[in-house]
Structure formats: structure tokens, C-alpha cells
Amino acid sequence: MMAGASLSDLLSAMQNGVTAMNAFVTALTRETPALSSGQLAADKLVQIGFVRVLGVSIVTGGAAGGLYDAASTTLATSGTQVYVTGTTAGFYPVNMVFTNGLVYLPGAGQVVAIFYTRT
């Protein structure tokens, strides 16, 4: 007679499978932009705290602007700038982490939309 798995063993295996699948889905959604800033044309604190920017869409080109790792627009200085927003319209994948918060300061005439997720 062969020994088989008990009902308890089968339920534990299924529970482990569900836990692993939930971890996979969580990791996958962290790489998908869940939030958007909408179109921005003025100084803006987009989000406070830890943020992963996945892409920037330059809607209207203009002078170069920037993304800053700062918790307020007043803290957005040259020392906290981590990304220069381009001057040509288009989508630009970024995949950068901002630990203090995300601030956008536009260049003259520039309009952008920022795609990000909270992690």
C-alpha cells in the first residue's frame, strides 16, 4: 500500500501556492504605473514620501525642467534634482526612486505628465 498526502498536506501546499502567487502579483504591480500626475505646467509637489517614477511624458516641449527628490517645492534645489525633463515631446521611461518625495519644476512652456507608483 502506498502512502499518500493527507488532506492537511494538500491544503498547506495550496496555501503556499496562493501566498507565492500573491507575492508575484505584488512585485509585478510595483513595476506598473498606478498613478499619474495629470498634465503639469507649474511647480508641483506630486507626492510625499517614497515614490518610483516609471515614466515621463513630455506633452508640450519647452525649456528643460526637472524632477526633484524633495518633500516640498521649496526644498527642490539643484542639490536634490535627479532627472532633467527633456525638451522634445514624447514618452520617456525613467524607473527612478525618489525617497523623500517627488517635485516637478517645469521649464518655460513645458507641460508634462508623470507616471509613478508608491512602493
VMD Tcl script that draws the C-alpha trace (Angstrom):
set ca {
  {0.00 0.00 0.00}
  {1.39 3.44 -0.99}
  {1.25 6.30 1.44}
  {-0.41 9.41 0.07}
  {-0.60 13.02 1.11}
  {-3.11 13.86 3.76}
  {-5.78 16.50 3.29}
  {-3.78 18.76 5.59}
  {-0.70 18.38 3.35}
  {-2.70 19.26 0.25}
  {-4.26 22.32 1.88}
  {-0.83 23.52 3.07}
  {0.58 23.12 -0.44}
  {-2.31 25.11 -1.92}
  {-1.93 27.82 0.70}
  {1.80 28.10 -0.09}
  {0.94 28.38 -3.80}
  {-1.54 31.20 -3.15}
  {0.99 33.04 -0.97}
  {3.64 32.75 -3.69}
  {1.22 33.99 -6.37}
  {0.22 36.98 -4.21}
  {3.90 37.89 -3.77}
  {4.40 37.66 -7.54}
  {1.41 39.89 -8.29}
  {2.55 42.46 -5.71}
  {6.03 42.58 -7.24}
  {4.56 42.93 -10.74}
  {2.23 45.79 -9.81}
  {5.12 47.72 -8.29}
  {6.57 47.89 -11.80}
  {3.34 49.18 -13.34}
  {2.49 52.86 -13.04}
  {-0.58 53.00 -10.85}
  {-0.74 56.78 -10.56}
  {-0.42 59.79 -12.84}
  {0.25 63.40 -12.02}
  {-2.02 64.58 -14.82}
  {-0.70 67.37 -17.03}
  {1.60 69.73 -15.14}
  {2.75 73.16 -16.28}
  {3.65 74.74 -12.91}
  {5.75 73.87 -9.86}
  {4.12 70.89 -8.16}
  {4.70 68.59 -5.21}
  {3.42 65.43 -6.86}
  {3.80 63.01 -3.95}
  {5.40 62.98 -0.48}
  {7.49 60.00 0.59}
  {8.88 57.01 -1.28}
  {7.92 57.04 -4.98}
  {9.11 55.12 -8.06}
  {8.78 57.15 -11.25}
  {8.29 54.81 -14.19}
  {7.95 57.33 -16.98}
  {7.61 60.95 -18.01}
  {5.51 62.08 -20.92}
  {6.51 65.43 -22.37}
  {3.19 66.73 -23.67}
  {4.50 70.12 -24.78}
  {8.19 70.72 -25.24}
  {9.82 73.85 -23.95}
  {12.85 74.62 -21.86}
  {14.18 71.70 -19.79}
  {12.55 71.19 -16.40}
  {13.35 68.73 -13.66}
  {12.24 66.11 -11.17}
  {13.47 66.55 -7.62}
  {13.78 64.21 -4.64}
  {12.23 66.60 -2.14}
  {9.30 66.81 0.27}
  {8.25 70.34 -0.84}
  {8.76 72.73 -3.73}
  {10.94 74.96 -1.55}
  {13.32 72.03 -0.94}
  {13.63 71.41 -4.71}
  {17.11 72.80 -5.32}
  {19.96 71.88 -7.64}
  {21.23 69.51 -4.93}
  {18.00 67.48 -4.97}
  {17.45 67.33 -8.75}
  {17.72 63.77 -10.04}
  {16.21 63.94 -13.52}
  {16.09 66.57 -16.26}
  {12.85 66.56 -18.23}
  {13.60 66.86 -21.92}
  {12.58 69.49 -24.41}
  {11.08 67.20 -27.06}
  {7.55 65.82 -26.86}
  {7.29 62.07 -26.28}
  {7.26 59.38 -23.61}
  {10.48 58.68 -21.72}
  {10.81 55.59 -19.48}
  {12.56 56.57 -16.26}
  {12.36 53.89 -13.49}
  {13.88 56.03 -10.73}
  {13.27 56.01 -6.99}
  {12.59 59.19 -5.01}
  {12.89 58.62 -1.26}
  {11.76 61.99 0.15}
  {9.04 62.88 -2.31}
  {8.55 63.88 -5.93}
  {8.60 67.52 -7.02}
  {8.33 68.73 -10.61}
  {9.63 72.15 -11.65}
  {8.85 72.88 -15.32}
  {10.94 74.64 -17.87}
  {9.41 77.63 -19.66}
  {6.46 76.49 -21.78}
  {6.85 72.82 -20.79}
  {3.89 70.54 -19.97}
  {4.47 67.01 -18.67}
  {2.63 64.05 -17.18}
  {4.49 61.83 -14.69}
  {3.63 58.16 -14.23}
  {4.58 56.68 -10.88}
  {3.79 54.13 -8.22}
  {4.07 54.06 -4.44}
  {6.19 51.19 -3.19}
}
mol new
graphics top color blue
foreach p $ca { graphics top sphere $p radius 0.5 }
foreach p [lrange $ca 0 end-1] q [lrange $ca 1 end] { graphics top cylinder $p $q radius 0.2 }
display resetview
